[in-house]
Amino acid sequence: MSKEVEPKDLQSLLTSPSLRALLQTQLAKLRFRIEYINQNIVSNVTALDKSLASLGYLLLFVTEAVKRLPLSSLVKSPLWGQLRILSGLISDIRIFNRLWGMIPTAAWSLSTWNSPPKDKIIKWITWLQIGTIYGFQPLENVAYLMMKKIVRFQFAGTANKEKRNDKLELALWLWSCRFWAAYVLLDFAKLYRNRQLRQLSLTEFNEAQLLKAKSRESEKDISKTKNRKAKLRESEEKAEFLHNLGLQKRADIMSLVSNLSYLPLTIHWSLERGCCSDIMVGLLGFFGACEVFPHWKTVYRGSPQ
């Protein structure tokens, strides 16, 4: 028979320093997670949109994958139909949230005008991308409002006005996605240019470090202490430089994965009959939102490091 825990033993366990320390650690992690989600995801329009996208596309992928399983009670469960409806609702919410997407686009335009990128190629790519958003966003907004029957056009001398509205709505959806596809292609060019600039920056930094080392060697009167301090300072500068370069590279890799995922989707949505199955749309869409994954990794970890 198992020994019963006496009240005194239970009280000593609940008041033990180790349990108190464990509870404090877990409460600190919970507080960090709540504050991090609020500040970096809920209050960040882009991060919130990508979080919703990852969830919506994951649900689409799972529900489509389940359909391909052998017939069983699992497949027949109404849960999958409900999750598919939730996936559609999330997509609807994301499009609705973009109804005022022209405001951040205008802010982006003003910011680029006031503080243009130093590199001329990046500057022109940025302006072209801004132009594609000015094409994409209004067309998507009107198409969405037409889909919800909020905006309807009156065509003079046309008997079947609803059919004309439906055709116009489809055309607006298609052309908005074509502008989006152009944005993605331009982003590939920007990522390639970023890579070139990183390589150039690394070469210039190494040359500058080499010149400092030669200059130090040419000074005959420099003491060993000063020489050691100079080497330590240069080593710290190099570590910081490579760290920042690594952060830029990782961000570009995430952006590359996202664009590689979204490119076939933008082509799919730019065609009247499409070219991807729903399960492929779910899979590509999930990885298209990969730039938000580091945020949720931090939330799971419960600490910034």
C-alpha positions in Angstrom: 0.0 0.0 0.0 1.2 3.5 -0.8 2.0 5.8 2.1 -0.5 8.6 2.6 0.9 12.1 2.5 0.4 13.7 5.9 -0.9 17.3 6.1 2.4 18.5 7.6 4.4 17.0 4.8 2.0 18.5 2.2 2.3 21.9 3.9 6.1 21.7 4.0 6.1 20.8 0.3 3.9 23.7 -0.7 6.0 26.1 1.3 9.4 24.7 0.3 11.9 27.2 -1.3 12.4 25.0 -4.3 8.7 25.0 -5.2 8.4 28.7 -4.5 11.4 29.3 -6.9 9.8 27.1 -9.5 6.5 28.9 -9.3 8.2 32.3 -9.5 10.2 31.2 -12.6 7.0 29.9 -14.3 5.1 33.1 -13.4 7.9 35.2 -14.8 7.9 33.2 -18.1 4.1 33.6 -18.3 4.3 37.3 -17.7 7.0 37.6 -20.4 5.0 35.5 -22.9 1.8 37.7 -22.4 3.8 41.0 -22.7 5.7 39.7 -25.7 2.6 38.6 -27.5 0.9 41.9 -26.8 3.8 44.1 -27.8 5.3 42.2 -30.7 2.4 40.3 -32.2 -1.0 41.7 -31.3 0.2 45.3 -31.5 2.2 44.7 -34.7 0.0 44.7 -37.8 2.4 42.7 -39.9 3.2 40.1 -37.2 -0.5 39.7 -36.4 -1.4 39.2 -40.1 1.3 36.6 -40.6 0.3 34.8 -37.4 -3.3 34.6 -38.7 -2.0 33.5 -42.1 0.1 30.7 -40.6 -2.9 29.4 -38.6 -5.4 29.7 -41.4 -3.2 28.0 -44.0 -2.3 25.3 -41.5 -5.9 24.5 -40.9 -6.5 24.5 -44.7 -3.6 22.0 -45.2 -4.7 19.7 -42.3 -8.4 19.6 -43.4 -7.4 18.8 -47.0 -4.8 16.2 -45.9 -7.5 14.5 -43.8 -9.7 14.1 -46.9 -7.0 12.0 -48.5 -6.9 9.5 -45.6 -8.7 6.1 -45.9 -12.3 6.3 -44.8 -12.6 6.2 -41.1 -14.5 7.7 -38.2 -11.8 10.3 -38.1 -12.4 11.5 -41.6 -16.2 11.6 -41.1 -16.0 13.8 -38.0 -17.7 17.2 -38.4 -14.7 18.8 -36.8 -12.8 19.0 -40.1 -15.6 20.9 -41.8 -15.7 23.3 -38.9 -12.0 23.9 -39.0 -12.3 24.5 -42.8 -14.9 27.2 -42.0 -12.5 28.7 -39.5 -9.8 28.8 -42.1 -12.0 30.7 -44.4 -13.1 33.1 -41.6 -9.4 33.8 -40.9 -8.8 34.6 -44.5 -11.8 36.9 -44.5 -10.5 38.7 -41.4 -7.1 39.3 -43.0 -8.6 40.8 -46.1 -10.9 43.0 -44.1 -8.0 44.2 -42.0 -6.3 45.3 -45.3 -9.2 47.6 -46.2 -7.2 50.5 -44.7 -3.9 49.1 -46.1 -3.4 52.3 -48.1 -2.6 54.2 -44.9 0.7 52.3 -44.1 1.5 52.3 -47.8 1.2 56.1 -47.9 3.4 56.2 -44.7 5.9 53.9 -46.4 6.0 56.3 -49.4 6.6 59.4 -47.3 9.3 57.6 -45.3 11.1 56.5 -48.5 10.8 60.0 -49.9 12.2 61.6 -46.8 14.9 59.0 -46.1 15.6 57.1 -49.3 17.9 54.0 -49.3 21.5 54.9 -49.9 21.9 52.3 -52.6 20.4 53.5 -55.8 19.3 50.0 -57.0 17.6 49.3 -53.6 15.9 52.8 -53.9 14.4 52.1 -57.3 13.3 48.6 -56.3 11.6 50.1 -53.3 9.8 52.6 -55.3 8.6 50.0 -57.8 7.4 47.8 -54.9 5.5 50.8 -53.5 3.9 51.2 -57.0 2.8 47.6 -57.0 1.1 48.0 -53.6 -0.7 51.1 -54.9 -2.0 48.8 -57.7 -2.7 45.8 -55.5 -4.4 47.3 -52.5 -7.2 49.4 -54.0 -8.2 46.6 -56.4 -8.4 44.0 -53.6 -10.4 46.4 -51.4 -13.0 47.0 -54.2 -13.1 43.3 -55.1 -13.7 42.4 -51.4 -16.5 44.9 -51.0 -18.1 43.7 -54.2 -17.9 40.1 -52.9 -19.7 41.2 -49.8 -22.4 43.0 -51.9 -21.5 46.3 -50.3 -20.3 47.9 -53.6 -22.2 47.2 -56.8 -22.0 49.0 -60.1 -24.9 50.1 -62.3 -24.1 49.4 -66.0 -26.2 51.5 -68.4 -28.1 49.5 -71.0 -27.2 46.1 -69.5 -29.9 43.6 -68.7 -27.8 41.2 -66.6 -26.1 43.6 -64.3 -25.2 41.0 -61.6 -23.3 39.0 -64.2 -21.3 42.1 -65.2 -20.6 42.8 -61.6 -19.4 39.3 -61.0 -17.1 39.5 -64.0 -15.7 42.8 -62.8 -15.1 41.4 -59.3 -13.2 38.4 -60.7 -11.1 40.8 -62.9 -10.3 42.9 -59.9 -9.2 39.9 -57.8 -7.0 38.6 -60.7 -5.3 41.9 -61.3 -4.7 42.7 -57.7 -2.9 39.3 -57.4 -0.8 40.1 -60.5 0.4 43.3 -58.8 1.2 41.2 -55.7 3.2 38.8 -58.0 5.1 41.7 -59.3 5.9 42.8 -55.7 7.3 39.3 -54.9 9.5 39.2 -58.1 10.9 42.6 -57.1 11.6 41.3 -53.6 13.8 38.6 -55.2 15.8 41.4 -56.9 16.1 43.2 -53.6 17.3 40.1 -51.8 19.9 39.5 -54.4 21.1 43.1 -54.1 21.2 42.8 -50.3 23.5 39.8 -50.7 25.8 41.8 -53.0 25.9 44.7 -50.5 26.7 42.3 -47.6 29.6 40.8 -49.5 30.9 44.3 -50.4 30.5 45.4 -46.8 32.4 42.4 -45.6 35.3 43.0 -48.1 35.6 46.7 -47.1 35.6 45.8 -43.4 38.3 43.1 -43.8 40.4 45.6 -45.8 40.0 48.2 -43.1 41.0 45.7 -40.4 44.0 44.7 -42.4 45.1 48.4 -42.8 44.8 48.9 -39.0 47.0 45.8 -38.4 49.7 47.0 -40.8 49.6 50.5 -39.3 50.0 49.1 -35.8 52.9 46.9 -36.9 54.6 49.9 -38.5 54.6 51.8 -35.2 57.9 50.7 -33.5 57.3 52.5 -30.2 53.9 51.0 -29.5 53.9 49.0 -26.2 52.8 45.4 -25.8 49.9 46.6 -23.6 48.6 49.1 -26.2 49.0 46.5 -29.0 47.1 43.9 -27.0 44.3 46.4 -26.3 44.1 47.4 -29.9 43.8 43.8 -31.0 41.1 43.2 -28.4 39.1 46.2 -29.6 39.4 45.1 -33.3 38.3 41.6 -32.3 35.2 43.0 -30.6 34.5 45.2 -33.6 34.7 42.3 -35.9 32.5 40.1 -33.7 29.8 42.8 -33.6 30.1 43.4 -37.3 29.7 39.7 -38.1 26.8 39.4 -35.7 24.9 42.2 -37.4 25.7 40.8 -40.8 24.4 37.4 -39.6 21.2 39.0 -38.4 20.7 40.6 -41.8 21.4 37.3 -43.6 19.0 35.4 -41.5 16.2 37.9 -42.1 16.9 37.7 -45.8 16.8 33.9 -45.7 13.4 34.0 -44.0 12.2 36.5 -46.6 13.5 34.3 -49.4 11.6 31.3 -48.0 8.5 33.4 -47.7 8.8 34.7 -51.3 9.5 31.2 -52.7 6.3 30.1 -51.1 4.2 33.1 -52.1 5.3 33.2 -55.8 3.4 30.1 -56.9 0.4 31.3 -54.9 0.4 34.7 -56.5 0.5 33.0 -59.9 -2.3 30.6 -58.8 -4.5 33.5 -57.8 -3.6 35.5 -60.9 -5.2 32.8 -63.1 -8.9 32.4 -63.6 -8.8 28.6 -63.1 -5.7 28.6 -60.8 -2.9 26.1 -60.9 -2.6 24.8 -57.3 -4.7 22.4 -55.3 -6.1 23.5 -51.9 -3.7 21.3 -50.0 -0.8 22.9 -51.9 -2.2 26.4 -51.1 -2.3 25.5 -47.4 1.2 24.2 -47.4 2.7 27.1 -49.4 0.7 29.6 -47.4 1.9 28.2 -44.1 5.6 28.6 -45.1 4.8 31.9 -46.7 4.2 33.3 -43.2 7.5 31.9 -41.9 8.8 35.4 -41.0 6.6 35.3 -37.8 8.0 31.9 -36.7 10.9 33.5 -34.6 8.3 35.5 -32.6 6.4 32.3 -31.6 9.7 30.5 -30.9 10.5 33.3 -28.4 7.0 32.9 -26.9 7.5 29.1 -26.6 10.9 29.6 -25.0 9.5 32.1 -22.5 12.6 34.3 -22.6 14.3 36.7 -25.0 17.4 34.6 -25.3 
